[in-house]
């Protein structure tokens, strides 16, 4: 906790947002797959809600969480500025 979000990899941050995975993959496995295959947060930000829902393990709820992150974080940024927390 002392190091904050800056100490976490993008996949770890996304896994926290996703909270749970699937029967086949943990939230971290799912987050790693998404980050690697969709070009990180920048690539993820360019995906529509419908496209996100087509990813195995991402349903409406998780796609909505990803959309919410998009709204509170600057486009293409993987981190929120400390003053916004």
Secondary structure, 3 states (H helix, E strand, C coil): CCCCHHHCCHHHHHHHHHCCCCCCCCHHHHHHHHHHHCCHHHHHHCCCHHHHHCCCCCCHHHHHHHHHHHHHCCCCCCCCCHHHC
